[in-house]
Structure formats: structure tokens, C-alpha cells
Amino acid sequence: MVKKKALSWLPEIDTRYIEKMICKYWKPQWQAAKQYEHFLALFGDYIPIVESAADAILKDIQHVLNDQSSQTLIHNDLNPGNVLVRQNTEVIFIDWEEAKYGSLFLDIAMRCRTPEQMNDYRDLLSAKSIEFTDHHWNQLYTIASRYLGLRYMTWNLGAWTTQSNAKDQLRGYLDMVAGR
């Protein structure tokens, strides 16, 4: 891991940053979406689960923010639009303007959605002598996934009725928050 001193020029993800993402961006979109009958019909089962996760996330995310073993340079916007694959062999991450110093779990929870992907990533980390116990890995991954589901569903909450892919993406982010 690249330690904070070597990356002191990078902004750090902290509680204020997380609170801004949830309270300023996610929450108003969520409240607006819940006003639509069609949203309630399609996604109503998620509402108590998502709201419970949102209520707890500012406290829970402290485990991720305070975990010194996972802090490094992160992209902080690894959505599908910022990942290019060339010739099906080379992965290129673009649009680094949101890069921060923070937990690697705030990137990998967006890119590693299957157990196979997570195991492959853990193997790569292990090859670099970066180890996590199963409990530690699962705890940080689960919390980061819930937070990122909330963060990234924000745009989809406003676009799911007009953009063809936004409804499926919204369901994917709701599943992240729900732990599915």
C-alpha cells in the first residue's frame, strides 16, 4: 500500500465527504423517487432495507475510513463508464479527477461483484503481501458496497424512467445496498 505520507497531496476521503455524498446528493433524489407510484411498485420492497442501510452508513463507514491497512490511492469513481477494456486483455481506468486517499474497498466493491472476482483480487493483493482475514475483508467489503450502492444510485434515481439502462443499473445499486 502507498501510505498517506507519500500521497499527502491527495485529498482524503473522510466523514464529511461521505456525509455530503449521502445527505446532499443521495437523500434528496431518494425522497423524490419515493413520490412516484411506479417507483414504489417496482422498488418498494427495497425501501425499508435501503433506508435502514442509509441510516447506519455514516456510523458503519467509520470502519472503512479508519482501517489503516487498506488506505491507498483510489480512483473513487470506478463506474462502468470509467473502465475501458482494450483487445479483451487490457483494462484502462480513465477520468482520475476524483482520485483520493482512502480505502481500497471504496474502489473494489464497485468492480468486484462476484465471489470469483473478489478472490482474484485478494490473490493479487496477497501476491503483494497485502493480507486480510476473511472476517476483516467481508466486513469492509460489505460496508463499502452498501455505501457505494447509495452513492451511485443517485443519478439513476432521477433517470430510471427516461434512460433505458438506468432502471437496471438502479436495481443493481439497490441490490448492493441490500447485500444481494
N, C-alpha and C positions, 0 to 999 in steps of 0.2 A: 504494500500500500504506500502511496505517496502521502506523507504526513503533512499536517497543517502548516508547519513552518516553511516547507518548500513551496506551498501553494498559498502563502499569506496574501497574495494579490487577488485571489478569488473571493467573491462574496460567499458567505456561508449560509447554508440552509439552517434556519433557526425557528423557534416557536412563532415569532412574529410573521415570518414568511408563510408558514403553514396556516396560521390563523387567517392571514389575508386571502390565501387561496380558497379556504373553506367559507369564511364569513362574507367576504366581499364578492367573490366570483360564483362559487357553487350555490350557496344558500338562496340568493335571490332567484336564480334560474330554477332551482328545485321548487321553491314556493310557487313560482309562476306556472310551472308544468303541472303541478297538482290541481290547478284550477280547471284543467281540461278533462272532460268526461272520457274522451278517447284515451288519454294518458292513464287515467285511473282504471279503465277497462283492460288495457294492455299490461300495465306495470303495477297495478295496485297492490299485488301480493308483495312487492318489494318494499313498499313504503315503510312499514314498521321496522324492517331489517335495516334499511338504509339510514333511517333517522336514528336508530339506536347506535349504529356504527358512527354516524356523524357526531352524535352527542359525546361519544367516547374518544374520538380520534385525537383531539388535542392533548389528552392525557396519555393515551396509548403511544402516540408517535414519539413521546419522550424517550422510550426505549431505543428507538431507531436513531434519534438525534444524538443521544448520549453514548451510543456504542462506539467507542474509540477504535475498536478493531476493524470496523467496516468503513471508516471515513477515508475519502479519497476524492480525486477529481471525478465529477459525474456530469453527464450530458444534461440531465434534468428536463429533457423534453423528447424522450425516445418514443414518440408516437410513430405509427407506420409511415407517415409522410416524411419522416426524417431518417429513414433507413433505406438505403439503396442496396440492391444486390446486383453485382456485375458478373455476367457469364456463369451464374449459379454457383460461384465458388468464392467470391469476394464480397464481404459486407462492408459498406461505407456508411458512416454516420455523418450527416450533414446538419447545418444550422446550429452551431455551437453557442449562439448568443445567450442562451440560458444556463450555460455551464456554471457550476457552483462547487464548493467544497461541501461534501455531505456523504451520507451513507450509500454505498454501492447498491443497497437494496432498493433505493429510490430509482434506480435505473433497471435493475434486473427483473423486478416484479412486472415491468411492462413488457419485457422481451422474452421472459421465460415463463410460459403459461402452462406447460405440461411437465409432468414429473421427469420425463426424459430430458427436456431442455434444462431443467434445474440441475439434474445430475451431471449433465455435460458441463454446465457452468461451474459447478462445485469441483469437478475433476480438474478443470482448468485452473481454478484458484488453488487447489491442493498442489498442483504441479509447481506453483509459485510459492509454496509453503504458507498459504493462507488457509487456515482451517477453522471450521465452525462445528460445534457439536450439533447433532440433529435437532435438539430442543432449541438451541440458540438460533440456528438457521430458520427453522419453522416459525418461531416467534417473530423474528424481524421481517421475514418474507411476508407473513400473514398481515402484519400491521401495515407494512409498506404497500401491499396490494390493496388493502381497504382504502388507504389514503389516496393512492393513485387512481383507483376507480372513481372516487368522488371528484378528484381534480379533473380528470379527463372526460367525465360525463358532462361537464358544464356546457361545452359547445353543443353537444348532441341534444341536451335538454331543450335548446332553442331551435334546433334544426331537424328533429326527427320526423316532423310532419311534412317537410318540404324537400329534404335531401334523401335520396333513395338508400344510401348506405348508412345514414345516421341512426336509423331505428335499430339495425343490427349491432352497430357499434355501441349504442346506448345499452342494449341488452347485455353486451359483453362487459361493459363497465359496471352495470348493476350486479352482474354475476361476480365480478372481482370483489365488490364491496360485501356481497352476501357470502363470499367464500365458496363459491360453486366452481 
